[in-house]
Amino acid sequence: MAERSWSVQDAKNRFSEVVEAARRSPQTVTKHGKPAVVVVDVTEYQRLQQLERAHAPSFADVLLAMPQDDRDFSRADVRMRDLDL
């Protein structure tokens, strides 16, 4: 079954059908005619999470990628907020 689009109202009224359809392929739920969310099978969601973690750099990688010379870097010109202590 191909991906289907459901209005929020249809998805609410036929939630069990949305869940069953999502087990086969992602289901888009629209709000005011625009895509709002996608309902996916839990196995697909877990696969996507693992893929994201596999491609995310570690904190150590981020630190090692920082410039290691002694040059100054520009800082944003922002006003510090006043704190009442």
C-alpha positions as CSV (number, residue, x, y, z in Angstrom):
1,M,0.0,0.0,0.0
2,A,1.3,3.4,-0.9
3,E,1.6,6.3,1.5
4,R,-1.7,7.9,2.2
5,S,-2.7,11.4,3.4
6,W,-5.3,11.8,6.1
7,S,-6.9,15.0,7.4
8,V,-6.6,15.4,11.2
9,Q,-10.3,14.8,11.5
10,D,-10.2,11.6,9.4
11,A,-7.1,10.4,11.4
12,K,-8.9,11.0,14.7
13,N,-12.1,9.3,13.5
14,R,-10.3,6.3,11.9
15,F,-7.2,6.1,14.1
16,S,-7.1,2.3,14.1
17,E,-7.0,2.4,10.3
18,V,-4.2,4.9,10.3
19,V,-2.2,2.7,12.7
20,E,-2.7,-0.4,10.6
21,A,-1.8,1.5,7.4
22,A,1.3,2.9,9.0
23,R,2.5,-0.6,9.7
24,R,2.8,-1.1,5.9
25,S,3.9,2.4,4.9
26,P,4.2,5.9,6.4
27,Q,0.9,7.9,6.7
28,T,0.8,11.7,6.4
29,V,-1.6,13.6,8.5
30,T,-2.5,17.1,7.2
31,K,-3.8,20.1,9.1
32,H,-5.5,22.8,7.0
33,G,-4.4,21.0,3.9
34,K,-0.7,21.0,4.8
35,P,1.4,18.1,6.0
36,A,1.6,18.2,9.8
37,V,3.0,14.8,10.9
38,V,3.9,11.4,9.6
39,V,2.8,8.2,11.4
40,V,5.3,5.4,10.9
41,D,5.7,1.8,12.1
42,V,7.8,1.5,15.3
43,T,10.4,-0.6,13.5
44,E,10.9,2.1,10.9
45,Y,11.2,4.7,13.6
46,Q,13.8,2.7,15.4
47,R,15.7,2.2,12.2
48,L,15.7,5.9,11.5
49,Q,16.9,6.7,15.1
50,Q,19.8,4.2,14.7
51,L,20.7,5.8,11.4
52,E,20.7,9.2,12.9
53,R,22.9,8.1,15.8
54,A,25.3,6.4,13.4
55,H,25.9,9.6,11.5
56,A,25.9,12.0,14.5
57,P,29.4,13.1,15.5
58,S,30.5,12.3,19.1
59,F,31.2,15.1,21.5
60,A,34.9,14.2,21.2
61,D,34.7,14.5,17.4
62,V,33.2,18.0,17.7
63,L,35.9,19.1,20.1
64,L,38.7,17.7,17.9
65,A,37.2,19.5,14.9
66,M,37.6,22.9,16.6
67,P,40.4,25.1,15.3
68,Q,43.5,24.5,17.3
69,D,45.5,27.7,16.5
70,D,45.9,30.6,18.9
71,R,43.9,33.1,16.7
72,D,41.1,35.1,18.2
73,F,37.6,34.3,17.2
74,S,34.8,36.8,16.8
75,R,32.1,36.9,19.5
76,A,28.6,38.0,19.1
77,D,27.9,41.6,20.3
78,V,25.1,40.9,22.8
79,R,24.1,42.7,25.9
80,M,24.2,40.5,29.0
81,R,20.9,40.4,30.8
82,D,20.5,41.9,34.3
83,L,20.2,39.4,37.1
84,D,18.5,40.3,40.4
85,L,20.5,38.3,42.9
